[in-house]
Amino acid sequence: MKIDEHITGKIKNARKGFALTGAGISAPSGIPTFRGPNGFWKDKDPFSPKSFRENPQLVWHWHEEMREMMRKAKPNPAHYALTEIQNSFDDFAIITQNIDNLHQEAGSKNVIELHGNIYRNKCNECGKKFGEIRSGEIPKCDECGGLIRPDVVWYGEIIPLYALQKARELVEDCEICLIIGTSGMVQPAASFPLLARENGAYTLEINKEETVITNYLDDSLFGDVSEILPELSKTLL
Ligand code: NAD
């Protein structure tokens, strides 16, 4: 499907919406997707509370590696175009499953991080929040002495409740939902566009290939996000 008047009309006529983004939007920045061909995540999956309990130093080290890899990445044209699209709305949020901070670096506001942020940390015991820590050794909390861990959501953990609450509010009251570079296989995020559609929103997916939710959405644009989103943004000017 091409970007046609039907699609641009739907977007231009909407006032309120959100985008759900996944690892695919950061792939053109050089950050491999979870299930992609690059083996970056292979020896590291899954991060879980169990793996942290069993070998906290190793899990800390993996995150250090990941942070270094993400630090080198810069926002790509898809991130910038999404910021432009966001600015063309009265009210538009970005719900991301990414932890790489690239939406914020591209100037996007109102970014809801479902899976946390690789540059933040928290105490595994008391929950005290910490900013970025660069240390080869796993640090300890100055409050309670507990181990400090990255403030990201691991396999088997629940999404931060404030993020879930915000996402629910958006799903219940929006006119448009863009689903960008996500496989639709990670819950609860994958259910947001489906619920938004049930509530009357127009749903448009942008992905390099069909996903498990393609057939449940209004329209899909297949191709590279870093080409499609700038094109889409241009047609909205
Ligand atoms: P995923 O890896 O399961 O899926 C990525 C999707 O993006 C796929 O559907 C793929 O077809 C699509 N895609 C890849 N490159 C693309 C491109 N250039 N243009 C268009 N589409 C493209 O990712 P997910 O669904 O986001 O879930 C994996 C989990 O792993 C997430 O929850 C996330 O927290 C984590 N993760 C985060 C990052 C990051 O922060 N950048 C990277 C990898 C994984």
Residues whose N, C-alpha, C, O or C-beta is under 5 A from the ligand:
A	BS01	NAD	G22 A23 G24 S26 A27 P28 I31 P32 T33 F34 R35 Q97 N98 I99 D100 H115 G181 T182 S183 G184 V186 I206 N207 K208 E209 G223 D224 V225
